[in-house]
Amino acid sequence: MTKFKNTISFIQDTFKTREFIPLHQPSFSGNEKKYVLDTIDSTYVSSVGAYVNQFEEMIAEISETRHAVAVVNGTSGIEVALRLVGVESGNEVLTQALTFVATANAIAYNGATPVFLDVDMDTMGLSPQSVENFLNEFGELRNNGCFNKKTGKRITACLPMHTFGFPVHLDELLKVCTKWKIPLVEDAAESLGSKYKGKATGSFGEAGVFSFNGNKIVTSGGGGALVTNNSKLGISAKHLTTTAKKPHSYEYDHDELGYNYRMPNLNAALACAQLENLDLFLNKKRSLAKKYEEFFKQSSLKFRTELPETKANYWLMCVELENLEERNEFLIETNKQNVMTRPIWKLMFNLPMYSDCYRDDQVNARFLEDRIINIPSSVI
Ligand SMILES: *Cc1c(COP(=O)(O)O)cnc(C)c1O
């Protein structure tokens, strides 16, 4: 059982330890303590406070969008984004089966059904060709939108996910979505700082959503942000996530069914300090990726690098193994040696709550499910 000895040694040398090496740990090297303590000193720890506004400004700038709305987590951000582009109970939403469960859950929370389409082999994200094939077979444009003529249900959004920070083929996806009048929402939870043809991911669709969970590239402890260039949508998002309260100095007046999804100031303070170091994190991750790339050149494991015309944030780095048996051996060996590695997610339609959902042939998703493994990717 020493097949992957060289790889394990390389990772231990790179992280300069023989102790446990996590997949991704946050790095608090800046103003984190200062800003968090500041919220305590000021007593503004909750849903009102200067850091929330500052966080929203910083995210709008980083994502090159007009509006950013801070929310309690990425999942709630996607849920609200879908609702605001028009997803209603009984609709269908096109997405990938190779994703973290939050993508599908956000669809289901709206009472809609995920339609699982295949990913591209190169991006590991939703394939424009799969979307086009599906719509050519099942899509029908009527005057009130796109319908699935087999189920009779309305298709009200397309939700691609930028897997591990590698952007999907956005131009091609946007083209199909425009043709079929389906709003695009980006699950950009993993891709803060990633670019597609020079532009930030999250800024391409009607809305995009980032996550600031503890394991993401930047963390607020827990949190998310919904971004959009559509002012009406941005204003509605803020309204809806703050209990749909009408502005008034003392009256409690709410004009629709809203949510208490606003990010607390305490979390925003942590995120602001983290965001000040985003460029540093991106650079450090890029140099770690370069080291991995060099090392894996003389290995049977294929290290995933960014595609032409894109910049990946290298949030979680990954390798592709020969087959399922090799994958399992690699997982067992590395974890036994205290080097944390994890397989990519199970395909969504193999989970009990999504087992009845439509899926296409999933040739690429099934291939990747058997082979992709994340390796330690922390900022060092
Ligand atoms: C992290 C993540 C989310 C959102 O996660 P939260 O924990 O709710 O912030 C959504 N989609 C994907 C693909 C993710 O990786």
The ligand as an SDF file (V2000), in Angstrom:
LIG
                    3D

 15 15  0  0  0  0  0  0  0  0999 V2000
  -20.9220   26.0680   -0.4120 C   0  0  0  0  0  0  0  0  0  0  0  0
  -21.8720   25.8990   -1.5110 C   0  0  0  0  0  0  0  0  0  0  0  0
  -23.1630   26.4800   -1.4990 C   0  0  0  0  0  0  0  0  0  0  0  0
  -23.7260   27.3050   -0.3920 C   0  0  0  0  0  0  0  0  0  0  0  0
  -23.3670   26.8600    0.8210 O   0  0  0  0  0  0  0  0  0  0  0  0
  -23.7250   27.5600    2.2020 P   0  0  0  0  0  0  0  0  0  0  0  0
  -23.0860   26.6350    3.1550 O   0  0  0  0  0  0  0  0  0  0  0  0
  -25.2190   27.6010    2.2750 O   0  0  0  0  0  0  0  0  0  0  0  0
  -23.1380   28.9370    2.2320 O   0  0  0  0  0  0  0  0  0  0  0  0
  -23.9620   26.3160   -2.6130 C   0  0  0  0  0  0  0  0  0  0  0  0
  -23.5520   25.6420   -3.6740 N   0  0  0  0  0  0  0  0  0  0  0  0
  -22.3250   25.0840   -3.7410 C   0  0  0  0  0  0  0  0  0  0  0  0
  -21.9270   24.3710   -4.9740 C   0  0  0  0  0  0  0  0  0  0  0  0
  -21.4530   25.1850   -2.6600 C   0  0  0  0  0  0  0  0  0  0  0  0
  -20.2450   24.6060   -2.7370 O   0  0  0  0  0  0  0  0  0  0  0  0
  1  2  1  0
  2  3  1  0
  2 14  2  0
  3  4  1  0
  3 10  2  0
  4  5  1  0
  5  6  1  0
  6  7  2  0
  6  8  1  0
  6  9  1  0
 10 11  1  0
 11 12  2  0
 12 13  1  0
 12 14  1  0
 14 15  1  0
M  END
$$$$
